[in-house]
Amino acid sequence: MALREELERQGNWLFRWRSYLPLIILPILLIALRHSDWLERCAGDRLEDCWEVFCLAISLVGLAVRFITVGHVPAGTSGRNTKEQKATVLNTTGMYSIVRHPLYLGNFIITSGLVLFVQVWWFALIVLLAFCLYYERIIMAEEEFLQSKYGTLYSDWAERTPAFLPKFRNWQRPSLPFSIKNALKREYSGFFFIIASVTFFDIGEDILTGHKWWNSNCGWIALFVLGLVIYLTLRTLKKRGILDAEGR
């Protein structure tokens, strides 16, 4: 089997299981959390709190990239499908006019914020390197699928649009208006994942480093509860079809 075909095969497999494979990193995360109080020891609680808020903001920027992207796409594209590649049309406007994979770019920014939150350099290095190898294969498989389906239309778009680093001067107005319903429907779980992750990281750090977590995590716990309320509310609205938007 040619190398390109092997990478494509790996990419399709990773695409199918991409929601679960990141769980492999959990044992490494638990080790890293035992050393994640470095900033607190060196500079005190206040600077650590500022750093954590900054990292949360980075992840929310990544979520915003995804939110803006999916708010403009039609049904059958940019979804969370796992069984197979799917694209009823080729998105080339809006975020897709400046970068070919805006959702994966958003994922990278989210992941960067979360791993920086942990404050352990080798953990951040391992996760971000794994992310690049992981998504490199998924992107290759996805692009092979789009090339075979759309041919010259895809080739022309791919030639002028970078894969991962946005070229902002290429911006073209989205072909569809922004749908807040579609964006909320698709991204509410990602929002809660970010909130739950930073809460877990902060409490996990205190537990694994021997601190009393209930004394210093009231803010994160309150944020978690708020995030949970928002998540359950949007999930209920989704199940009742209130977030459904025609053609999305």
DATA-V172707 format. One record per run of one state. SS is the DSSP state (@ for helix, = for strand, . for the rest). FROM is the first residue (numbers start at 1). TO is the last residue. Records with the same first field share a line. If there is no record, write none. Layout:
SS=FROM-TO  FROM-TO
This chain:
.=1-2  17-17  34-37  44-44  72-93  98-101  119-120  151-151  161-167  171-171  173-179  209-212  217-217  240-248
@=3-16  18-33  38-43  45-71  95-97  102-118  121-150  152-160  168-170  180-208  213-216  218-239
==94-94  172-172
